[in-house]
């Protein structure tokens, strides 16, 4: 909702820039999507490694 309100303000002050933003946003989103997926994957790998490394301590009753 905040993004939409900012876009409406931009539309009021500079409508050509607001219209350009509408057309450019999907292109940028598609370009950035693979990097976000790689980030999610790397984060999941680090979480799995942390779980494997801390497993012996958790089994023996250590704190989190």
Secondary structure, DSSP 4 states (H G I P E B T S, - for coil): -HHHHHHHHHHHH-HHHHHHHHHHHHHHHHHHHHHHHHHHHHHHHHHHHHHHHHHHHHHTT---
